[in-house]
Amino acid sequence: MARSHTVIDQIETFAAHNYHPLPVVIESAQGVWMTDVDGRRYMDFLSAYSAMNFGHNHPVLVEAAVAQLHKVCLTSRAFYASAFGPFAQDLCELLGMDMMLPMNTGAEAVETAIKLARKWGYQVKGVAPDAAEIVGMQDNFHGRTTTIISLSNDDSARADFGPYTPGLTSVPFGDVDALRAAITPNTVAVLLEPIQGEAGVILPPEGFLAEVRRLTRERNVLMIVDEIQTGMARTGTTLYCDQVGVEPDLVLLGKALGGGIVPVSAVVGTRDVLGLIQPGQHGSTFGGNPLASAVGSAVIALLHTGEMQQRAVERGAQLRAALEPLVGHGVTEVRTAGLWAGVDIDPAAGTGREVSERLLERGLLVKDTHVQTIRIAPPLVITEGELEWAMVQLAEVVESLRS
């Protein structure tokens, strides 16, 4: 334990306290299992907020990364890179879209989409200069940059970080009437997560996304869907939008697109929007770098087989079947989408943090959100037996807290 305490002390002393981690120090990982500095193994039930959809050190992804490491990792977009062309084509063809713009983090993808929507509004829709408006959803999570928090109603993300960016407003998630009322002639886009992840895996009301698509087309407004957490097979299809038959103008990807090896994000969409960007108007030194491109293409190859999507469906059904009996027995509600769940802990039993800490003691890693909720998102490569073991741990912890 001495080494673990040393590392925690180093981090708490020299790194800013913008996270509240569980007291475990990970040194290595493989598949769904992580090992701490003292040699104890834990099952990863968070997947780095769905960045590790394919598990830790997936051999196909590692092989692609190592091969590219021996060639070239970074050229900047000042030159063409041989790995970037196939990645751009692979991603567009996977999603059936025209063009992509690569960045690194999810927040960068969101910032890029905001710029693209505004540019489209001024050059195509004819909105007056500096008057563009974007409507988002309350309780969203798109990142924590100064622009993005201007669209947030989370005090922990907003407090003491103003002044906020104008032209951004939000309405209740799932409320079509409120959205209709919020759209004005100056509205250029509606930005939303199809399922709100940070909020606790909040699913949209039936038909909501289709109605947003109908409404945005009717009002000549872009529909931008943040699939940074829902995408890459997490919910049982490559994108969650695939399940509801919705085709947005722009899709935002990140997290699992980099296979848990390198940060990779992208805005993918129609040529009518992405074709507006000209040299010098947006960019990133690392966006679309050869290493990221090689890993991204390997991720796309995994998705083309359909195996990961099917795993999310099958293990997701098992997850749902194990969680539903807990409602009324220390759990007040569960929400699932593929291999992803939000579990609301009964306040009489404890908090989400307390459940997470008890599970840590048993070798299962989850993370709480909004006090009473824990999020479950194991790597899609988890086996039936591994998931069954994890569900036993959760049930026993909840029961012990009730007692």
C-alpha positions as CSV (number, residue, x, y, z in Angstrom):
1,M,0.0,0.0,0.0
2,A,3.0,2.3,0.5
3,R,3.4,2.9,-3.2
4,S,-0.3,3.6,-3.7
5,H,-0.2,6.2,-0.9
6,T,2.9,7.8,-2.4
7,V,1.3,8.2,-5.8
8,I,-2.0,9.6,-4.4
9,D,0.0,12.1,-2.3
10,Q,2.0,13.2,-5.4
11,I,-1.2,13.7,-7.4
12,E,-3.0,15.5,-4.6
13,T,0.0,17.7,-4.0
14,F,1.1,18.6,-7.5
15,A,-2.0,18.2,-9.7
16,A,-5.0,20.6,-9.6
17,H,-8.0,19.0,-7.8
18,N,-10.4,19.1,-10.7
19,Y,-11.4,15.4,-10.1
20,H,-12.4,13.4,-7.0
21,P,-11.1,9.9,-7.8
22,L,-11.7,6.8,-5.9
23,P,-8.6,5.8,-3.9
24,V,-7.1,3.3,-6.3
25,V,-3.9,3.7,-8.3
26,I,-4.0,1.8,-11.6
27,E,-0.8,0.6,-13.2
28,S,-1.8,-1.8,-16.0
29,A,-4.9,-3.2,-17.7
30,Q,-6.1,-5.8,-20.1
31,G,-9.5,-6.4,-21.5
32,V,-12.0,-5.6,-18.7
33,W,-9.5,-6.0,-15.9
34,M,-7.2,-3.3,-14.3
35,T,-4.4,-3.9,-11.9
36,D,-3.3,-1.5,-9.2
37,V,0.3,-0.7,-8.1
38,D,0.0,-3.3,-5.3
39,G,-1.1,-6.1,-7.7
40,R,-4.8,-6.2,-6.9
41,R,-7.1,-6.7,-9.9
42,Y,-10.4,-4.8,-10.5
43,M,-13.0,-5.1,-13.1
44,D,-13.5,-1.9,-15.1
45,F,-17.2,-1.0,-15.0
46,L,-16.7,2.5,-16.3
47,S,-14.6,2.2,-19.4
48,A,-13.2,5.7,-18.9
49,Y,-16.7,7.1,-19.5
50,S,-17.0,4.9,-22.6
51,A,-13.6,5.7,-24.1
52,M,-12.6,2.0,-23.6
53,N,-15.5,0.4,-25.4
54,F,-13.2,-2.2,-26.9
55,G,-11.4,-3.0,-23.7
56,H,-7.9,-2.2,-22.5
57,N,-5.0,-3.0,-24.9
58,H,-7.2,-4.5,-27.6
59,P,-4.6,-6.4,-29.7
60,V,-5.9,-5.1,-33.0
61,L,-5.7,-1.5,-31.9
62,V,-2.4,-1.9,-30.2
63,E,-0.9,-3.5,-33.3
64,A,-2.2,-0.6,-35.4
65,A,-0.7,1.9,-33.0
66,V,2.7,0.2,-32.7
67,A,3.0,-0.1,-36.5
68,Q,2.3,3.6,-36.9
69,L,4.7,4.5,-34.1
70,H,7.5,3.1,-36.2
71,K,6.6,5.2,-39.2
72,V,5.5,8.8,-38.1
73,C,3.3,10.1,-35.4
74,L,2.8,13.8,-36.2
75,T,3.2,15.9,-39.3
76,S,0.6,18.6,-38.5
77,R,-1.9,19.4,-41.2
78,A,0.7,21.5,-42.9
79,F,1.4,18.4,-45.0
80,Y,-0.6,15.4,-46.1
81,A,-0.2,12.3,-44.0
82,S,-0.8,8.9,-45.6
83,A,-2.8,7.5,-42.7
84,F,-5.2,10.4,-42.6
85,G,-6.8,9.9,-46.0
86,P,-8.0,6.3,-45.3
87,F,-9.2,7.4,-41.8
88,A,-11.3,10.2,-43.2
89,Q,-12.8,8.0,-45.9
90,D,-13.4,5.1,-43.5
91,L,-15.2,7.3,-41.0
92,C,-17.4,9.0,-43.6
93,E,-18.4,5.7,-45.2
94,L,-19.1,4.1,-41.8
95,L,-21.6,6.8,-41.0
96,G,-22.9,7.4,-44.5
97,M,-21.8,11.0,-44.5
98,D,-19.9,13.4,-46.8
99,M,-17.0,14.9,-44.9
100,M,-15.3,14.9,-41.5
101,L,-13.1,17.4,-39.5
102,P,-10.7,15.8,-37.1
103,M,-9.9,17.1,-33.6
104,N,-8.6,15.5,-30.4
105,T,-11.1,15.7,-27.6
106,G,-14.8,15.6,-27.4
107,A,-15.0,19.2,-26.2
108,E,-13.0,20.3,-29.2
109,A,-15.5,18.5,-31.5
110,V,-18.3,20.4,-29.8
111,E,-16.5,23.7,-30.1
112,T,-15.9,22.9,-33.8
113,A,-19.6,22.1,-34.4
114,I,-20.6,25.4,-32.8
115,K,-18.3,27.3,-35.1
116,L,-19.5,25.4,-38.1
117,A,-23.1,26.0,-37.2
118,R,-22.6,29.7,-36.9
119,K,-20.7,29.9,-40.2
120,W,-23.5,28.0,-41.9
121,G,-26.0,30.4,-40.3
122,Y,-24.3,33.5,-41.6
123,Q,-23.3,32.2,-45.1
124,V,-26.2,29.9,-45.9
125,K,-29.2,30.8,-43.8
126,G,-28.6,34.5,-43.9
127,V,-28.6,35.3,-40.2
128,A,-27.3,38.8,-39.4
129,P,-23.7,39.1,-38.3
130,D,-23.1,38.0,-34.6
131,A,-26.8,37.2,-34.1
132,A,-26.6,33.4,-34.5
133,E,-28.3,31.4,-31.7
134,I,-27.9,27.7,-30.7
135,V,-30.4,25.8,-28.6
136,G,-29.2,23.0,-26.3
137,M,-30.8,20.8,-23.7
138,Q,-30.8,21.4,-19.9
139,D,-28.7,18.9,-17.9
140,N,-26.5,18.4,-20.9
141,F,-22.8,17.6,-20.8
142,H,-20.7,18.5,-23.8
143,G,-17.5,19.5,-22.0
144,R,-16.1,22.2,-19.8
145,T,-14.6,24.9,-22.1
146,T,-15.8,28.5,-21.5
147,T,-18.1,28.3,-24.5
148,I,-19.6,25.0,-23.7
149,I,-20.4,25.8,-20.0
150,S,-22.4,28.7,-21.3
151,L,-24.9,26.1,-22.5
152,S,-24.8,24.3,-19.2
153,N,-27.1,24.6,-16.1
154,D,-24.6,22.7,-13.9
155,D,-23.4,25.1,-11.2
156,S,-20.3,23.1,-10.5
157,A,-19.2,23.6,-14.1
158,R,-20.4,27.2,-14.4
159,A,-19.8,29.0,-11.1
160,D,-17.0,31.6,-11.1
161,F,-16.2,31.0,-14.8
162,G,-18.2,33.8,-16.3
163,P,-18.8,35.9,-18.3
164,Y,-20.6,33.4,-20.5
165,T,-20.7,33.2,-24.3
166,P,-23.9,34.8,-25.7
167,G,-26.1,33.2,-28.3
168,L,-26.6,29.9,-26.4
169,T,-29.7,28.8,-24.6
170,S,-31.3,25.6,-23.4
171,V,-34.6,23.9,-22.9
172,P,-35.7,20.8,-21.0
173,F,-34.5,17.6,-22.5
174,G,-37.5,15.8,-24.2
175,D,-39.7,18.9,-24.3
176,V,-40.7,19.4,-28.0
177,D,-43.0,22.3,-27.2
178,A,-40.3,24.2,-25.3
179,L,-37.8,23.6,-28.2
180,R,-40.3,24.8,-30.7
181,A,-40.8,28.0,-28.7
182,A,-37.1,28.6,-28.3
183,I,-36.3,28.5,-32.0
184,T,-36.2,31.9,-33.6
185,P,-35.3,33.2,-37.1
186,N,-31.7,33.5,-35.7
187,T,-31.5,29.9,-34.6
188,V,-28.8,28.1,-36.5
189,A,-28.7,24.8,-34.7
190,V,-30.1,22.5,-32.0
191,L,-27.3,20.6,-30.1
192,L,-28.1,17.6,-28.0
193,E,-26.9,14.3,-26.7
194,P,-29.3,11.6,-27.8
195,I,-28.9,10.1,-24.4
196,Q,-27.7,12.3,-21.6
197,G,-24.7,10.4,-20.1
198,E,-23.3,12.6,-17.4
199,A,-26.8,13.3,-16.2
200,G,-27.2,9.6,-15.4
201,V,-28.0,7.9,-18.7
202,I,-31.2,9.8,-19.3
203,L,-33.1,8.3,-22.3
204,P,-35.1,10.5,-24.6
205,P,-38.9,10.2,-24.6
206,E,-40.1,7.9,-27.5
207,G,-40.2,9.8,-30.7
208,F,-38.4,12.9,-29.4
209,L,-35.3,12.7,-31.6
210,A,-37.5,12.1,-34.7
211,E,-39.5,15.2,-33.8
212,V,-36.4,17.3,-33.3
213,R,-35.3,16.2,-36.8
214,R,-38.7,17.1,-38.2
215,L,-38.8,20.5,-36.5
216,T,-35.2,21.5,-37.4
217,R,-35.9,20.7,-41.0
218,E,-39.1,22.7,-40.9
219,R,-37.4,25.7,-39.4
220,N,-34.2,25.5,-41.5
221,V,-32.0,24.7,-38.5
222,L,-29.1,22.3,-38.2
223,M,-29.5,19.2,-35.9
224,I,-26.2,18.4,-34.2
225,V,-26.0,15.2,-32.2
226,D,-23.3,14.6,-29.6
227,E,-22.6,10.9,-29.9
228,I,-19.3,11.1,-28.0
229,Q,-20.5,8.7,-25.3
230,T,-23.4,7.0,-27.1
231,G,-21.5,6.3,-30.3
232,M,-19.1,3.5,-31.3
233,A,-21.5,0.6,-30.5
234,R,-22.1,1.4,-26.8
235,T,-25.9,1.3,-27.2
236,G,-26.1,-1.7,-29.6
237,T,-25.7,0.2,-32.9
238,T,-22.8,2.2,-34.3
239,L,-24.7,5.4,-33.4
240,Y,-27.7,5.7,-31.2
241,C,-29.4,7.7,-33.9
242,D,-29.3,4.5,-36.1
243,Q,-31.8,2.9,-33.7
244,V,-34.4,5.7,-34.1
245,G,-33.9,6.3,-37.8
246,V,-32.6,9.9,-37.4
247,E,-30.1,11.4,-39.7
248,P,-28.6,14.6,-38.2
249,D,-26.7,17.2,-40.1
250,L,-23.6,16.9,-37.9
251,V,-22.5,14.0,-35.6
252,L,-19.9,14.5,-32.9
253,L,-17.6,11.6,-32.0
254,G,-14.7,11.2,-29.6
255,K,-13.8,8.9,-26.7
256,A,-14.0,5.3,-28.1
257,L,-13.0,6.6,-31.6
258,G,-9.4,6.6,-30.3
259,G,-9.7,3.1,-28.9
260,G,-8.6,4.2,-25.5
261,I,-5.1,4.7,-26.9
262,V,-5.0,8.2,-28.2
263,P,-7.4,11.2,-28.1
264,V,-9.4,11.3,-31.3
265,S,-12.5,13.2,-32.0
266,A,-14.3,14.3,-35.2
267,V,-17.2,16.3,-36.6
268,V,-18.8,14.3,-39.4
269,G,-21.6,15.6,-41.6
270,T,-22.9,17.0,-44.8
271,R,-20.7,18.8,-47.4
272,D,-23.1,21.7,-47.2
273,V,-21.9,22.5,-43.7
274,L,-18.3,21.1,-43.5
275,G,-17.5,22.4,-47.0
276,L,-17.8,26.0,-45.7
277,I,-14.6,25.8,-43.7
278,Q,-11.6,27.4,-45.5
279,P,-7.8,27.2,-44.7
280,G,-6.9,29.1,-41.6
281,Q,-10.4,29.3,-40.2
282,H,-10.1,26.3,-37.9
283,G,-7.6,23.6,-37.0
284,S,-5.5,21.7,-34.6
285,T,-1.8,20.8,-34.6
286,F,-2.6,17.3,-33.5
287,G,-6.0,16.8,-35.2
288,G,-5.9,14.0,-37.7
289,N,-2.3,13.1,-36.8
290,P,-1.0,9.8,-38.3
291,L,-1.0,7.9,-35.0
292,A,-4.6,8.9,-34.3
293,S,-5.6,8.2,-37.8
294,A,-4.2,4.7,-37.8
295,V,-5.9,3.8,-34.5
296,G,-9.2,5.4,-35.7
297,S,-9.1,3.3,-38.9
298,A,-8.6,0.2,-36.8
299,V,-11.5,1.1,-34.5
300,I,-13.7,1.5,-37.6
301,A,-12.6,-1.9,-38.9
302,L,-13.8,-3.4,-35.6
303,L,-17.1,-1.7,-36.0
304,H,-17.6,-2.9,-39.5
305,T,-17.8,-6.6,-38.4
306,G,-20.9,-5.8,-36.2
307,E,-19.5,-8.0,-33.4
308,M,-19.2,-5.1,-30.9
309,Q,-22.7,-3.9,-31.6
310,Q,-24.0,-7.4,-31.0
311,R,-22.1,-7.7,-27.8
312,A,-23.7,-4.5,-26.6
313,V,-27.1,-5.9,-27.4
314,E,-26.6,-9.3,-25.8
315,R,-24.7,-8.2,-22.7
316,G,-27.0,-5.2,-22.4
317,A,-30.0,-7.5,-22.1
318,Q,-28.2,-9.4,-19.4
319,L,-27.4,-6.2,-17.6
320,R,-31.0,-5.0,-17.7
321,A,-32.3,-8.3,-16.5
322,A,-30.0,-8.2,-13.5
323,L,-30.6,-4.5,-12.6
324,E,-34.4,-4.4,-12.8
325,P,-35.0,-6.7,-9.7
326,L,-33.0,-4.2,-7.6
327,V,-35.7,-1.5,-8.1
328,G,-37.4,-1.2,-4.7
329,H,-34.6,-2.9,-3.0
330,G,-32.1,-0.1,-2.5
331,V,-32.5,1.2,-6.0
332,T,-35.2,3.6,-7.1
333,E,-34.7,3.5,-10.9
334,V,-32.6,2.0,-13.6
335,R,-32.2,3.2,-17.2
336,T,-30.4,1.1,-19.8
337,A,-29.3,1.5,-23.4
338,G,-27.3,-1.4,-24.8
339,L,-24.4,-2.0,-22.4
340,W,-24.8,1.2,-20.5
341,A,-26.9,2.0,-17.4
342,G,-27.7,4.7,-14.9
343,V,-28.7,3.3,-11.5
344,D,-30.3,5.6,-9.0
345,I,-29.5,4.6,-5.4
346,D,-32.2,5.0,-2.8
347,P,-31.1,7.8,-0.4
348,A,-32.2,5.6,2.5
349,A,-29.5,3.1,1.4
350,G,-26.7,5.6,0.8
351,T,-25.1,7.7,-1.9
352,G,-23.6,6.8,-5.3
353,R,-20.2,7.5,-3.8
354,E,-20.8,5.1,-0.9
355,V,-21.8,2.4,-3.3
356,S,-18.8,3.1,-5.5
357,E,-16.5,2.8,-2.5
358,R,-18.0,-0.4,-1.3
359,L,-17.7,-1.9,-4.8
360,L,-14.1,-0.8,-5.0
361,E,-13.4,-2.9,-1.9
362,R,-14.9,-5.9,-3.8
363,G,-12.8,-5.3,-6.9
364,L,-15.4,-3.6,-9.1
365,L,-14.8,0.0,-10.4
366,V,-17.8,2.3,-11.0
367,K,-18.3,6.0,-10.6
368,D,-21.0,8.1,-9.1
369,T,-22.7,11.2,-10.6
370,H,-25.2,13.7,-9.3
371,V,-24.9,12.3,-5.7
372,Q,-27.4,9.3,-6.0
373,T,-26.6,7.8,-9.4
374,I,-23.9,5.3,-10.5
375,R,-23.1,4.8,-14.2
376,I,-22.3,1.4,-15.5
377,A,-20.4,1.0,-18.8
378,P,-18.1,-2.0,-18.9
379,P,-16.0,-2.7,-22.0
380,L,-18.0,-4.4,-24.7
381,V,-15.7,-7.4,-24.6
382,I,-17.0,-8.4,-21.2
383,T,-18.1,-12.0,-21.0
384,E,-21.4,-13.3,-19.7
385,G,-19.6,-14.8,-16.6
386,E,-17.8,-11.6,-15.8
387,L,-20.9,-9.5,-16.0
388,E,-22.8,-12.0,-13.8
389,W,-20.1,-11.7,-11.2
390,A,-20.3,-7.9,-11.3
391,M,-24.0,-7.9,-10.9
392,V,-23.7,-10.1,-7.8
393,Q,-21.3,-7.6,-6.2
394,L,-23.7,-4.7,-6.9
395,A,-26.7,-6.6,-5.5
396,E,-24.9,-7.6,-2.4
397,V,-23.5,-4.0,-1.8
398,V,-26.9,-2.5,-2.2
399,E,-28.4,-5.0,0.2
400,S,-25.7,-4.5,2.7
401,L,-26.3,-0.7,2.7
402,R,-30.0,-1.3,3.2
403,S,-29.3,-3.4,6.2
